[in-house]
Amino acid sequence: MNKDSKIYVAGHRGMVGSAIMRELQRQGYNNIITRTHAELDLCRQDQVEAFFAEEKPEYVFLCAAKVGGIIANQSSLADFMYDNMMLEMNVIHAAWQNGCKKLEFLGSSCIYPRLAPQPMPESCLLTSALEPTNEAYALAKISGLKYCEYLNRQYGTDYISLMPTNLYGPNDNYHPEHSHVLPALIRRFHEAKEAGLTEVTCWGDGTPMREFLYVDDLANLCVFLMNNYSGNETVNAGTGKEVSIKTLTELVAKVVGYEGKILWDTTRPNGTPRKLLDVSKAAALGWTYKTELEEGIRLAYDDFLNNPMRAER
């Protein structure tokens, strides 16, 4: 990309999209176009086609998505599949129709099988069954990355995909039921500290292992790959390090300053037992993460404290 290339960031108000905006601006890219949901409904094919026909972006970062934690995924299976399938197909197809030079599609590590080999290489995609609790979302994301691959193979496009591990950081969703584990823990321990609660109950038994990547590190990789990678196979985005949910919970409590007791509700689901990405491909391309977990949690908590809308999200 040139510094004045016309770049469209789809989903620029979300955690990932806003981080990509920051990274592009930090690196001096000065011709970035965006649209809010009110201005452009990506699930509406006619609106998307009209937007691309008018703007003709040269590069597209497709990070718009309907996302949520275990509860949201389980209770809104049809919504998660429909919204994600529609918006990604509309954007990718319209980009191709209008001569977009390069598109980068962002998915999720949940595309890999529930019992995939650990750490999970890109090649394990579609080798066995998915995790049932987020199957609808995973199927939509798999379809998006495969459509990019098929356009490359059939029409010679240069469309790539990137599969991040669990993300956190500025502009995260802190909703008590619809958020992912790390922002949910930040909110829960903060509110417990404010209320003077002597104990907090967390879901599951704390044994699942998870990997976490600070969102600004992901954004740096997104721009790096747009400039340095072409290929049909997706690229994993992570740290290559994992931590148990129990350890994570204790670390969040420490950062927030909550000193009460932590209990576990084993009637609640754990989700996938382990989700560590093999990040050797990104490393071989010359990229590695910068933000360690405790530092990232402190930055995320600062964002939470300075986010006046956190109670409504």
N, C-alpha and C positions, 0 to 999 in steps of 0.2 A: 504494500500500500504506500502511496505517496502521501505527504502531509496534507495535500489538498484533495485527495481522493474523496468521492462522495460515499459516505459510510452510513448505513442504516442500522441502528441498534433497536431490535424488536424486543420490547419488554424493558425499556430503559428505566422504569420506575421501580422495578423489583430489586431484590438484593443483588443478583448477578448482573443484571443490566446496568444498574447504577454504578457498580464497581467497574464494569467495562467502560462506561462513560468517563469515570475518573481516570482510568488508565490511559485511554485514548487522549484525553486532554493533557495529562501529565507528559505524554510523549510528543505532544505538539500537533496532533491531528486536528484540523480546524474546519472541516466540512461535514459535520455529523448531523444527520437528520433523525428526528424522532416523531412519534405520534402517541398521544394518550389513548386509552381505551375508548374514551368518549369521542375522540376524533377519528379513530380507525378501529373497528371491531374485526380482529384477525380471524374470527370464526365465520365471517361473512365473505364468501369468495368474490362477490361483485365489488365490495369495498377494497379488498386487497389488490385485485387486478387493476382497479382504477388508480390506486395509489402508486403501484409500480410503474404503470404506463406513464403517469405524470412525472414522477421523480427520477426514475431510472437509476437507482443506486448501483454503484460499482461493486461494493462489498457489503455483505449482510452478516451481522451477528444475530442469530436466532436464539434468544434466551427467554422469550415469552413462554409461559406455561401456567397451567393450573396445578398448583402444588399443595401439599399438606402432609401431616403426620399419619400415624396408624389409624386414628379414628376417622379422619377425613377420607383417607383412602378406602377404608372398609365401608363407610356409610354412603359414599358417593361414587360407586364403581362406574356406573354408566356416564355420569358427568365427567369424571376424570378421563375416560376413554374418548368420549365425543369431543370435548373441548380441545384436548391436546392433539388428537388426530386431525381435527378440522384446521386448527390454526397453523400447525406445522406444514400440512400438505398445501394449504393455500399459499403460505409464504414461499416455500421451496419451489412450488410450481410457477408462481408468478415471477420469481427471481429468474428462473430458467427461461420463461417466455420473453423476458425483457433484457436478456443478455447480461445478467449479473456476472462479473468476472470471477467472483469467489464468494461462497457462502460457508459459514461455520455454524453447525447445528449442535446445541448443547443438550445432552441427555442426562442420565443419572446412572450410578453404579447398580441400581436395582434392576437394570436390564439383564444382569448376569444371573445364572441359575442359583437357586437357594443354597444348594450344596456344591457350589463350584469349588474347584481346587483353590487353595489359599497359598500365597496371594493370587488374586484373579487376573489372569492375562487376558488381553483383548480377544484372543483366539477361543476362549471358552464360551463365547456368545452362542446361544441356541443349542447347547449340548445336553441340557436336561431341564427339568421343570423349574419354573419361577417361584419366588416367595408369594404365597397366596394373598397376603395382606396388601400387597401393592401391585398385583398382577395387571390390573387394568392400565395403570400408569406406565408400567414397564412395557406392555405390548404397544402402547402408543409411541413411546420413545424408540423402541426397536423399529417400528414402521418408519419413523422419521429418518433414522440413520441409514436404513436400507434403501429408502427412496433416494437419498443423496448418492449412495453407492450405485444404484441402478441408473441414475441420470449420468453419472460419470462413465459407466460402462456402455450405455446406449448412445449418449450424445456428446461425450468427451468434455463434460463440465469439470470444474475443479471445486467440488463441494466436499467439505470435510466434516467430521463429527468428533466431539469431545465428550467423554463421560466422567464427570466429577464424582468424587466421594461425597460424604456428608459435608455440607458447607455451613458456615456461620460468619457473622460479622455485621458491619453497619447495614442498616435498613432491613434487618431480618424481621420475620413475623413472630411476634411474641404472644399470639392468641393462646389462651389457656388450654384449648382442646385441639386446635387446628395447626399448631406449630410443630416443628421437629424437636428432637430431644434436647439439644443444647440450649436453644432460646427458651424452651419451656422450663428447663431447670433454672435458668437465670431469673425468669419471672417468678417462679414458685419460691425460690429461696429469698429473693428480694422481698416479696410480699410477706413471707413468714417472718423475716427479720423485722420488717416494719410493724407487724402485728404482735410481735413478741411471742410467737408460737414456740413451744418447747420441742416439737417434733414435726417432721415432714414425711409423708408417705410417697414413695416413688413406685412406678410400675415395674412389674416383673421381679426377677431375683438379682439383677445386677451383673449377671454373668456374660451376656453378649459382648462381643468385642467390636469396636467401631473405630473408624479412621475419620479424622476431621481436618478439613482444609480451610484456612482463612480466605474469605472471598476475594480480597484484593490480590492474593497470590494467584488465585484462579484467573482473575482478570488479566494479570500479567502473562500467564500462559496462553490465554485466548488470543491476545494480540501477537504473541510470539509465534503461535502455530499458524495464524493467518498469514504471517510473513515468511514462515520457514518450513511448512509441511504441506504436502499433497499426498493423497492416498485414499484408497477405499476403506481400509480398516480404521476403526475408531482409535482414539488415543485416550488412555486413562489419565485422569488428573487427581493426584493425591499426594500424600507425604511418604507413603510406604511404611508408616508407623501406626500402631493400633493401641487402644486403651479400653479397658473394661468399662461398662456403664457405671459400675460401682465406683471405680476410680475417678471417672469423669464427674460423677455426682459429688464426690468429696472435694474435687478440685474446684467445681463451680461454687460450692458452699464456702470454701476458703476465700475465693476471690470476692464473693458477695459480702462475706463477713457474717455468715449465719453460723451459730455455734450450737444449735440444738441437735436433737437426735434424728437420724435418718432411718426410716422403716421401709420395708419392701412388701408390696401387695402382689403375691405370687399368683393370684387369680387373674391378673392382667397379662396380656401377651408380651412376650419378649421380642418378637419379630425374628428376623434372620439371625442365626447364632454367631456368624462371623462375616465380615464384609471388608476384607483388606484388598486393595488394588495392587496389582503388579505395575509399578511406575517406571520400569526399566526403559520403556520405549521413549517416554518424555525425557528421561535422563540422557539417553543416547543421542537425542536431538540437541542436547545442551541446556536443558532447563531443570531447575530444582526449586522447591518452595523455600520461603524465607522466614515465615512467622511460626514460632513454636506455640504449642497449645495454650500454656498458661498465659503467655503474653497476649495471644489472640482473644482469650476469654476476657482478659482485663479490658482490651479495646472494645469488645462486644458489650460488656457491661457498661462502659462509659457511654456507648451509643444508646443503650437501653435507658439510662438515666437522663439522657438528653433528647429522648424521643417523646414528645408530648402526646402522641397518638397511640402510645403502646397499649393503653388500657382498652382501646377500641378495636385492636387488631387481633 
